[in-house]
Amino acid sequence: MVRSVSVQLTPQELRLLLNTIRARRIYQPCRHTLAREIWQPWMVALLEKLMEASATQQEASHTDQRCGTDQGHHPPAQTP
């Protein structure tokens, strides 16, 4: 039985995890014993999940910027 765990990540945390797994992927085709310890077959699914989450986060970030709701940016106050 596979259990699912949900966690909230900041964009920086997501980028760190994504880049770490991407870097490990270069060892995927290696047959050397040490390389097999660095890349595990289950990391393929994790990489896909992280890439999907990153794309979703980037899309939301672009939407926020277009709407003027990104961090640190406030639309000008309306005067009567």
N, C-alpha and C positions, 0 to 999 in steps of 0.2 A: 504494500500500500504506500502510495506517494503522498506525503503531507506537503502542503503549501504554506509558506511563510511570507507574510507581507511586511514591508518595512518602508518608512519614509526616508528618502535620501535628498540631500541638497544637490543642486546641479554639480557642484565640485566633487562630491562623493561619488555620484554617478559616473562622472568623467574619469575619476581615478580607477574605479572598478573596471569600467569598459576598457580603458587603456592598458590596465594590467593584464586582463584576459586576452586582449588583442596581442600584446607582446608575447605572451606564453604560446599563442597559436603557432608561432614560427617553429616550435618544436613538434608540432603535430605529425609531420611525416617521418620524423627521426625514429630509428629503431634502437638506438643506444639506450641502455638501461637507465642512465641518469635523465635523459630526455623524456623517457616515458613517465618519469615521476613528475616532471614539470607540467606536461599536458595530459589531462585525463579526458576520456571520451565524453563524460558528462558535461564538460566545459563547452561543448558545441551548443547545447541547448541554452546554457547560461549566457553565452555570447549573443545568441539570437535575442534572448529576453532583454539583455542590457542595451543592445542596439535599438530594439523597438522602444524601450523606455526613453532612450536618448532622443530618438526621433520625435516622440510624443512631447517630451519636455522642450525641445527646440521649437516645435510648432506652437506650443503654448506660449513660449517666451516671445516669439515673433508676433503672435496675436496680441499679447499684452502691450508690446511696443507700439503696434499700430493703433491700439485703442487708448494709448497714453496712460496705461496702468502699470507700467514697469516700475521697479523699485527706484525710489529717488526722483521720480518724475511725477509731477502733479499738474494736471491741466490748469490753466489760469482760472481764477475764481470769476464767476459771472457777477457783474455789477448791475444794479437795477437801473 
